[in-house]
Every structure is written in structure tokens, then in C-alpha cells.
Amino acid sequence: MVDSINYIRHSLAILIVCFFSFFVNNSFLPADLMESRNLATAQEMVSEGNYLTPTMNGELRLEKPPLPTWIAAAIDHVAPDNLAVQRYAAGVAATLLVFFLYLLVVELTKNQDLALISALVLATCYNVVMMGRTATWDIYCHAFMLGGLYYLIKALGKRGAQWELFLLSGLFMGLSFLSKGPVSFFALMLPFLIAYFLIYRPMLKGKMLPIIGMVLIALAVSLWWPTYIYLFYRDWGVYVANKESSSWINHNVRPWYYYWQFPVEAGIWALFWVTSLIWPYWKLRFTDLRIKRIYLFSVMWTLLALILLSLIPEKKTRYLLPLLIPGALNIGACLFYFATSRIILAREKLIYRINMSVILLILCALPVGLYLFFVQKGDLEIWLFVLISIFSSVLAILLFYTTFRAKRGLMTSFFCIVGVMILVEGLCIIPVSKLFINSDRHSIREVRTVAKVQNLPYYYIDGEELRIELVYESNRIIRPLNVKNDSVVLSKLPFVLVSGSAPDSILHHLPVSVDLVGIYDNNWQKKNNKRYNEALVRYVTIVKSK
């Protein structure tokens, strides 16, 4: 039976964990390349008013549907130039994703404890945490799609036509498309529906008309914006469509087995995930039919999603985000078995203890690592080090006791693991980040406050690389300038030049004066990092007539 009191308790637990996973200390890293593209587009929506035809650095950006960009633009109206708040929006989408998984599991099993375990596993998976902490659009499309699938399953599980639920499902699916096109339809919906119909075999009698209505709603919400672009920007729209489809084949091409390391994306749950996928063994251990069915369903869903993603030549680790949803179910089902089974075999105890021992080692190593790398160098306050050490020690003792001593302590162990994530995200993430962040970073963002450049156009040297991070941080459109054409240069005066070298060496033959505003290094990685990019180091100079 579904208990409304448990709903409230579980909702509070999910909200607390999501708060630490997605919202606490979410702005210690500057915006990366993908975030800069997204947020620069949102900035130009606000400054240029081009909401239906998004631009990035003054050029049409139609590669991605605009819903998340509209959200970012709305935030920029309310809280301009606030990266943390932009990331909060992604955190809200990630929290919705976690809640929809909880509701989906309850709908399929009527077991709220299994639903809670699965939801909290999802909320603490590495890839989900990272996507929920950055202003990227993947989290939106998958959150909306999982919502659409939840309402679809709810409609299929009830008697009668269930028009409202089907139409709500279509709405959420349409919002998913409007967030990132067909990505979630392929990576999340398709493997889900194949697995669901094979395992649960739902009856569709009397539901065909509302299903058609669902499809029509999904199409209407999905396609109105692409239709608008096709009607008014046909050539550019066709070019973008061809470019995006060819990218799936020719861009970031990896071998089919590239995703073999997918459990790593679960972070602290990686070893549990590998263990939970031993389908021939676990299918015999579940005695509750509902738990057994959802376990088989989640394994089939996981494998189908992995196969489909592996078939696409273009591969990136962030594309594995939808795989973590059934993965959380795999892990949750096995943890639920350990917590509720009356008889646990010796080999199962061994599997469980090996998994827990890895996390114990992390907890024990944490204070030692912080002391060696930070306290000794004076980069971590003693009070914070002591606080972290106390928390990690308490969690380690509890985890050790419940793993090796107590007869019934798995739920305590489970919440200890969740506590490890809260500890890392709440207290450790800022000192640890100092290992990677460039302390000499001098962002071009500072030009926003320089009065003498406010009303001048910005240019960069045609032929030099212009990183979009510079466009976002400066909040200005930076156009190319052919400095070899003297008449063109003189016709643009006065202007701000963003260049890789001192402009007086480039324009010395012209009757112009140069006023250096500053030399800016937008790299957040340290100089000894292989990702340190000289294209992010730029001179900013005012060029005007003598």
C-alpha cells in the first residue's frame, strides 16, 4: 500500500539530498565551453531581443531548440550575470528527474522504500550531479522525458481512457524535444518502451484514441519552433539540420565499445552497478514478483540504452546520462534485496562487503589526502579540516559496523554512502577544487565594469581563434576584423580589439593610438594542465584615431 505519510518523509529526504547534490557550492568553477555557448545565447536573447531566432556572438544558433535558453534568458532578466542562479535552474531540472524516478518506481511496484533507494542513488550518481550543477541542456530533456514516461505508464496502468494523463505525457515529451531535439526520444524513451512492453505487456484496449491525442500534443509542442524556422529561415534551417545529423556520424567518432566504462559515470556507486547487472544470478534471488519484474525491466532498459548509444558513431561521456536512470534502478533493486531478504548467502555478503569496503577506503583516505595536499600548504583552514575529519570518521565507523558487525544495518550503510556524497559536496568540493583551478585567472569579465569601453564595438583579428568563453564573460558580441585592410580598420574607429598579441605591433603603421585595457587569462585550469589554452589569453585594447 502507498502511504501518504511516507510520501512526505521521502520527499523531504529527496529534497535534502538534492539540495546538497545540485545546489550547494555550485559556482566554484567558472563556466565551461558548453555553458558559455548556452549562456552567451541567453544573454543575446535579452540584449538583442531575438527570442525566436537565437544567436551566439551575433550569428544564428539554431542547432538546439530554445526552451532551456528561454529559461536562462528569463533568469538573466531577474538575476543578470549570476552563474549560480543559472545553475540552480539545472538543479531544479535534476531534482524533477529524481522525483519522476521515485514516482515511476512507486507506480510500477507500489513499494516506496525501493523507490526512495533508487531515487537517492540517482541523485548521488556522479554524472547526474555534474549535469545538475552546470547550465547545460541535457538534464532538461531527460527530466521532461522521464516525466512524460511516468504519466504514460500511469495512464496505461489505470482503467479507462485516461485522457488527462496521456495528454500530460504528450506535453512533457514535447517539452523534451523543445529542450534538445530527438536526443531523449532515442536514448531514453525508445529503450524504455521496448523494455516496458516486453516485460509488462500492457493492455491498450480503449486507449488508442488518447494515445493518438498524446502523439499529436507531443508533435505540436515539439515541432512548432522547427516549423517556424523552416518557414522563415529555410536555408539556414536545412543547413543546421544537415550539420547536426552529419555530426552524429563524423564528429567525436569513437569505436562501438567506447562506452564499456559506463559504470564509472555512477561515481561512488560504480562497483554496485557492475554487481547489480549480473542478471542470471539476481533474477533467481527476488521472490517478490513486482520487485523481480522491475529488476528485469531495469536491466533490459539499461542494456538496450547502452546498445543504442553505442550504435551512434559520435560518443561523449555526458551522453550516458540517460543510462544512469535505469542504472539507479539496478542498484536500488539489489540494495533493497540486501536490506529486506531474510536469508543472505555467504557469497552475497562477500559481494556486499567488497562494495562497501571501497567506500570505506575513500572515507579513511579523505582526511589523509586533505592534510597532505591542503593543510600542510596552508590551503585549508584547520577548523574545516577538523570538521571534515570528524564527519568522515563517524561515517567510516558507522559504515564499518553496519557492514561487518550488525545483522541488519544496510539502510544505515546506505545513508552513510549518501552522507559521503553530502560531505564531499558540502565541505570538500571547494578545497579539492584548488588542485585544479588556476589561481592566476584574470577574467575578461572585468571589462564589463570598465566605463571607457561600454559604448564601443568589439572586434577580434580575423584568422585568430575566438573562444566563446570570451564572448560570454565579456557579455559582448565580438566580430571579426581584417586588420590587413587599412581602410576597413580606419572605418571602424574607435573600437575595442581583442587580440592574441599586443595590437601596437599589428597596427603600428596606421595613424591610430592604442590604449591597453588589460591582458586577460580566462583559463580556469592551471598552466601545467594539458587543457590550458593560449587562445583564452587575450589583450584587450581601445583603438582610436590619433
C-alpha positions in Angstrom: 0.0 0.0 0.0 1.1 3.5 -0.8 1.4 5.6 2.4 0.9 9.4 2.1 3.0 10.0 5.3 5.8 8.1 3.7 5.5 10.3 0.6 6.1 13.4 2.7 9.0 11.8 4.6 10.6 10.5 1.4 10.0 13.8 -0.4 11.9 15.6 2.4 14.7 13.1 2.2 15.0 13.5 -1.6 14.9 17.3 -1.3 17.7 17.4 1.3 19.9 15.1 -0.8 19.2 17.0 -4.0 19.9 20.3 -2.2 23.5 19.1 -1.5 23.9 17.3 -4.8 22.8 20.2 -7.1 22.7 23.5 -5.2 25.4 23.7 -2.5 28.8 25.1 -3.7 27.7 25.0 -7.3 29.6 28.2 -8.5 33.2 27.5 -7.5 34.0 26.6 -11.2 33.8 29.2 -13.9 31.5 28.5 -16.9 33.0 25.9 -19.3 32.7 25.9 -23.0 29.3 24.3 -23.3 27.9 26.6 -20.6 29.4 29.6 -22.2 27.7 28.8 -25.5 24.3 28.3 -23.8 24.5 31.4 -21.6 26.0 33.7 -24.3 23.0 32.8 -26.4 20.7 33.6 -23.5 22.5 36.9 -22.9 22.0 37.9 -26.5 18.3 37.0 -26.3 18.0 39.6 -23.6 20.2 42.2 -25.1 19.1 41.8 -28.7 15.5 40.6 -28.1 15.9 37.7 -30.5 13.8 35.1 -28.6 12.5 33.1 -31.6 15.8 33.2 -33.5 18.6 32.7 -31.0 22.1 34.0 -31.8 25.5 33.3 -30.5 28.1 36.1 -31.0 25.7 37.7 -33.4 25.3 34.6 -35.7 22.2 32.4 -35.8 22.3 29.5 -33.4 19.6 27.1 -34.4 21.4 23.8 -33.6 19.5 23.4 -30.3 15.8 24.1 -29.6 15.3 27.1 -27.4 13.3 26.1 -24.3 16.3 25.9 -21.8 17.7 29.1 -23.4 14.4 30.8 -22.7 14.6 29.7 -19.1 18.2 31.0 -18.9 17.1 34.3 -20.5 14.2 34.7 -18.0 16.7 34.2 -15.2 19.0 36.8 -16.8 16.2 39.3 -16.7 15.6 38.6 -13.0 19.2 37.9 -11.8 21.5 39.2 -14.5 25.1 37.9 -14.7 24.5 35.3 -12.0 26.1 31.9 -12.9 25.0 30.3 -9.6 21.3 31.0 -10.3 21.6 29.8 -13.9 23.0 26.5 -12.5 20.1 26.4 -9.9 17.7 26.0 -12.9 19.6 22.9 -14.0 19.5 21.8 -10.4 15.7 22.1 -10.4 15.5 20.0 -13.6 17.8 17.4 -11.9 15.5 17.3 -8.9 12.5 16.8 -11.1 14.4 13.9 -12.7 14.9 12.3 -9.3 11.3 12.8 -8.3 10.0 11.3 -11.5 12.1 8.2 -11.0 10.7 7.9 -7.5 7.1 8.2 -8.8 7.7 5.8 -11.6 9.0 3.1 -9.3 6.1 3.6 -6.9 3.7 3.3 -9.9 5.3 0.0 -11.1 5.9 -1.7 -7.7 3.8 0.1 -5.1 7.0 -0.1 -3.0 8.0 3.3 -1.7 11.2 2.1 0.0 12.6 0.7 -3.2 11.6 4.0 -4.9 13.4 6.0 -2.3 16.6 4.0 -2.5 16.6 4.2 -6.3 15.9 8.0 -6.3 18.7 8.7 -3.8 21.1 6.6 -5.8 20.2 8.6 -8.9 20.6 11.9 -7.0 24.2 10.9 -5.9 25.5 9.5 -9.2 28.5 11.4 -10.5 27.2 12.2 -14.0 23.8 13.3 -12.7 25.4 15.5 -10.0 27.6 17.2 -12.6 24.8 17.7 -15.1 22.6 19.1 -12.3 25.4 21.6 -11.3 26.1 23.1 -14.7 24.0 25.2 -17.1 23.8 22.6 -19.8 20.7 21.4 -21.5 20.9 17.6 -21.3 19.3 17.5 -17.9 16.2 19.3 -19.1 15.4 17.0 -22.0 15.8 13.8 -19.9 13.9 15.2 -16.9 10.9 16.2 -19.1 11.1 12.8 -21.0 11.1 10.8 -17.7 8.0 12.9 -16.7 6.3 12.0 -19.9 7.1 8.3 -19.5 5.8 8.4 -15.9 2.5 9.9 -17.0 2.3 7.4 -19.9 2.8 4.4 -17.6 0.3 5.8 -15.1 -2.2 6.1 -17.9 -1.6 2.6 -19.2 -1.9 1.2 -15.7 -5.4 2.6 -15.0 -8.7 1.6 -16.4 -10.5 3.8 -18.8 -9.2 6.2 -21.5 -7.2 8.5 -19.1 -7.2 11.4 -21.5 -5.7 13.8 -19.0 -2.7 11.6 -18.2 -2.0 10.8 -21.9 -2.2 14.5 -22.8 0.1 15.4 -19.9 2.5 12.7 -21.1 2.5 14.2 -24.6 3.1 17.7 -23.2 6.2 16.6 -21.3 7.5 14.7 -24.3 7.1 17.8 -26.4 9.0 19.8 -23.8 11.8 17.3 -24.0 12.0 17.8 -27.8 11.9 21.5 -27.3 14.9 21.2 -25.0 17.3 19.2 -27.1 15.5 17.7 -30.1 15.2 13.9 -30.5 18.1 13.1 -28.2 15.9 11.8 -25.3 13.5 10.1 -27.6 16.3 7.9 -28.9 18.4 7.5 -25.7 15.7 7.3 -23.1 12.2 6.8 -24.5 12.9 4.1 -27.1 14.8 1.6 -24.8 12.3 2.3 -22.0 9.3 1.5 -24.2 10.8 -1.6 -25.7 11.7 -3.0 -22.2 8.4 -2.0 -20.7 6.2 -3.6 -23.4 8.3 -6.8 -23.3 8.2 -7.1 -19.5 4.9 -5.6 -18.5 2.8 -6.3 -21.7 0.2 -3.5 -21.0 -3.3 -3.7 -22.5 -4.1 -0.9 -24.9 -7.8 -1.6 -25.3 -9.9 1.6 -25.2 -6.7 3.7 -25.1 -5.9 4.2 -28.8 -7.6 7.5 -29.2 -6.0 9.1 -26.2 -2.6 7.7 -27.3 -3.2 9.4 -30.7 -4.0 12.6 -28.8 -0.7 12.2 -26.8 1.2 11.8 -30.0 -0.5 14.9 -31.5 0.2 17.0 -28.5 3.9 15.9 -28.4 4.2 16.7 -32.1 2.5 20.1 -31.7 4.7 21.1 -28.8 7.9 19.7 -30.5 7.6 20.9 -34.0 6.1 24.5 -33.9 9.5 26.1 -33.4 11.3 24.0 -36.1 8.4 24.7 -38.4 8.8 28.5 -37.7 12.5 28.2 -38.5 11.8 26.3 -41.7 9.2 28.8 -42.9 11.3 32.0 -42.2 14.9 30.7 -42.2 14.6 27.8 -44.5 18.1 27.7 -46.0 19.8 28.1 -42.6 17.5 25.6 -41.0 18.3 23.0 -43.7 22.0 23.7 -43.3 21.8 23.2 -39.5 19.7 20.0 -39.8 22.3 18.6 -42.2 25.2 19.7 -40.0 23.7 18.2 -36.8 22.8 14.9 -38.5 26.3 14.6 -40.0 27.9 15.4 -36.6 26.4 12.1 -35.2 28.4 10.3 -37.9 31.6 12.4 -38.3 32.1 14.3 -35.0 33.8 12.8 -31.9 33.7 9.4 -33.6 34.6 6.6 -31.2 34.6 2.8 -31.5 31.4 0.9 -30.6 32.9 -0.4 -27.4 33.8 3.2 -26.2 31.1 3.1 -23.5 32.4 -0.1 -21.9 33.5 2.1 -18.9 29.9 3.3 -18.3 29.7 2.3 -14.6 32.3 5.0 -13.8 29.6 7.6 -14.6 27.8 6.4 -11.4 30.8 7.5 -9.3 30.6 6.1 -5.8 28.0 3.5 -7.0 30.2 2.2 -9.8 31.0 -1.2 -8.3 27.4 -1.7 -7.1 26.2 -1.1 -10.6 28.5 -3.7 -12.1 27.4 -6.1 -9.4 23.7 -5.4 -9.9 23.9 -6.2 -13.6 24.6 -9.9 -13.1 21.2 -10.8 -14.4 21.3 -14.6 -14.4 22.1 -14.6 -10.6 19.8 -11.8 -9.3 16.7 -12.9 -11.2 16.6 -16.0 -9.1 17.0 -14.2 -5.8 14.0 -11.9 -5.9 10.9 -13.6 -4.5 8.5 -10.6 -4.7 7.1 -10.7 -8.3 6.9 -6.9 -8.6 10.5 -6.4 -7.5 11.6 -9.2 -9.8 9.8 -7.6 -12.8 11.1 -4.1 -12.2 14.6 -5.5 -11.8 14.4 -7.4 -15.1 12.8 -4.3 -16.7 15.7 -2.1 -15.5 18.4 -4.5 -16.7 16.7 -4.7 -20.2 16.3 -1.0 -20.2 20.0 -0.4 -19.3 21.3 -2.9 -21.9 19.1 -1.6 -24.7 20.1 2.0 -24.0 23.7 1.1 -23.9 23.4 -0.7 -27.3 21.5 2.2 -28.9 24.0 4.7 -27.7 26.9 2.5 -28.8 25.5 2.4 -32.4 25.9 6.1 -32.8 29.4 7.0 -34.1 29.5 10.2 -32.1 30.2 9.4 -28.4 30.7 11.6 -25.3 30.6 10.5 -21.7 27.8 13.1 -20.9 25.6 11.2 -23.4 25.5 8.4 -20.8 23.3 10.5 -18.5 20.0 8.7 -19.5 21.7 5.3 -18.8 22.0 6.3 -15.1 18.2 6.3 -14.7 17.8 2.5 -15.2 21.2 2.1 -13.6 19.9 3.6 -10.4 17.0 1.1 -10.5 19.5 -1.8 -11.0 21.4 -0.7 -7.9 18.3 0.2 -5.9 16.8 -3.3 -6.5 19.9 -5.1 -5.3 20.3 -2.8 -2.3 16.6 -3.4 -1.5 17.3 -7.1 -1.6 20.2 -6.9 0.8 18.0 -4.8 3.2 14.9 -7.0 3.2 16.0 -10.6 2.4 15.7 -12.9 5.4 18.5 -15.2 4.2 21.6 -13.7 2.6 24.1 -16.2 1.3 27.8 -16.1 2.2 28.7 -15.1 -1.4 26.2 -12.3 -1.3 27.6 -11.0 1.9 31.0 -11.0 0.3 29.8 -9.1 -2.7 28.1 -6.5 -0.4 31.2 -6.2 1.8 33.6 -5.7 -1.2 31.4 -2.9 -2.5 31.2 -1.2 0.9 35.0 -1.6 1.5 35.8 0.5 -1.5 33.7 3.3 0.0 35.3 2.8 3.4 38.7 3.2 1.9 37.6 6.5 0.4 36.4 7.7 3.8 39.6 6.7 5.5 41.8 8.3 2.8 39.9 11.6 2.7 41.3 13.2 5.9 44.8 12.0 5.0 44.6 13.4 1.5 43.3 16.7 2.7 46.1 17.0 5.2 48.9 16.2 2.8 47.6 18.3 -0.1 46.0 21.2 1.6 46.6 21.6 5.4 50.4 21.4 5.1 50.3 24.0 2.3 48.0 26.3 4.2 45.2 26.0 1.7 42.7 24.6 4.1 41.6 26.1 7.4 42.2 23.9 10.4 38.6 24.2 11.7 37.3 23.0 8.3 39.8 20.1 8.2 38.8 19.0 11.7 35.1 19.2 10.8 35.6 17.1 7.7 37.7 14.6 9.6 35.1 14.2 12.3 32.3 13.7 9.8 34.3 11.2 7.7 35.4 9.3 10.8 31.8 9.0 12.1 30.6 7.8 8.7 33.5 5.3 8.4 32.8 3.8 11.9 29.1 3.5 11.2 29.7 2.0 7.7 32.3 -0.5 9.1 30.0 -1.5 11.9 26.9 -2.0 9.8 28.9 -3.8 7.0 30.9 -6.2 9.1 29.2 -6.4 12.5 25.5 -5.6 12.6 23.0 -8.2 11.3 20.5 -5.6 9.9 22.3 -2.4 9.0 22.0 -2.0 5.3 19.8 1.0 5.4 22.2 2.7 7.8 25.0 1.8 5.4 23.0 3.2 2.5 22.5 6.5 4.2 26.2 6.5 5.2 27.0 6.4 1.4 24.6 9.2 0.8 26.3 11.0 3.7 29.6 10.6 1.9 28.3 12.5 -1.1 26.8 15.2 1.1 30.2 15.5 2.9 32.1 15.8 -0.4 29.6 18.3 -1.9 29.0 20.3 1.2 32.5 20.6 2.7 35.2 19.1 0.5 34.5 20.3 -3.0 35.9 23.8 -2.6 39.3 22.9 -1.1 39.7 20.0 -3.6 38.9 22.3 -6.4 42.0 24.3 -5.6 44.0 21.4 -7.0 42.7 22.2 -10.5 41.7 25.9 -10.6 44.1 28.5 -11.9 44.7 30.9 -9.1 46.2 33.4 -11.6 43.0 33.5 -13.6 42.2 37.1 -14.7 38.9 37.0 -16.5 37.9 39.3 -19.3 34.6 39.6 -17.4 36.3 42.6 -15.7 35.8 44.7 -18.9 32.1 44.8 -18.1 32.9 47.4 -15.4 35.3 49.5 -17.5 33.5 52.7 -18.3 35.5 53.7 -21.3 34.7 50.6 -23.4 31.0 50.5 -22.7 29.7 52.1 -25.9 32.4 50.8 -28.3 32.1 47.8 -30.7 34.3 44.8 -30.1 36.4 43.1 -32.7 38.9 40.3 -32.9 41.6 39.7 -35.5 40.1 37.7 -38.4 42.1 34.5 -38.6 42.7 34.2 -34.9 40.6 31.7 -32.8 37.8 33.3 -30.8 36.8 31.3 -27.8 33.1 31.6 -27.0 34.0 31.8 -23.3 35.4 35.3 -24.1 32.1 36.3 -25.6 30.1 35.1 -22.6 32.4 36.5 -20.0 32.6 39.9 -21.7 28.8 39.9 -22.5 29.6 41.4 -25.8 29.3 40.4 -29.5 32.9 40.3 -30.8 33.1 40.4 -34.6 36.0 39.6 -36.9 38.1 42.4 -38.3 40.5 42.1 -41.2 43.5 44.1 -39.8 45.4 43.7 -43.2 42.8 46.1 -44.8 43.8 49.5 -43.6 40.7 51.2 -44.9 38.4 48.8 -43.1 40.3 49.3 -39.8 40.1 53.0 -40.1 36.4 53.0 -40.9 35.7 51.1 -37.7 37.4 53.6 -35.3 37.1 53.8 -32.4 36.7 50.2 -31.3 37.9 47.6 -28.8 40.3 45.0 -30.1 40.6 41.5 -28.6 43.9 40.0 -29.8 46.4 37.3 -29.1 49.3 39.7 -29.2 50.0 43.4 -28.5 48.0 45.4 -31.1 50.6 48.2 -31.4 52.8 45.7 -33.2 50.0 44.9 -35.6 48.7 48.5 -36.2 51.9 50.5 -35.8 51.8 51.7 -39.5 48.3 53.3 -39.1 47.5 56.7 -37.6 45.9 55.2 -34.5 46.5 55.2 -30.8 46.2 52.1 -28.7 45.1 52.2 -25.1 45.7 48.8 -23.3 42.8 48.0 -21.1 44.4 44.7 -19.8 45.7 41.3 -20.5 43.2 38.6 -19.5 43.6 34.9 -18.9 40.3 33.1 -18.9 41.8 29.7 -18.3 40.4 28.1 -15.1 42.8 25.2 -15.5 46.4 25.7 -14.2 49.2 26.3 -16.7 50.6 22.9 -16.3 47.3 21.3 -17.3 47.1 19.9 -20.8 43.8 21.7 -21.2 45.3 25.1 -20.6 44.6 27.0 -23.8 46.6 30.0 -25.0 43.5 31.1 -27.1 41.9 32.1 -23.8 44.8 34.6 -23.1 44.0 37.9 -24.8 44.9 41.5 -25.0 42.0 43.9 -24.7 42.8 47.3 -26.3 41.0 50.5 -27.2 42.0 51.6 -30.8 41.1 55.1 -31.8 42.3 57.9 -34.0 45.4 59.9 -33.0 
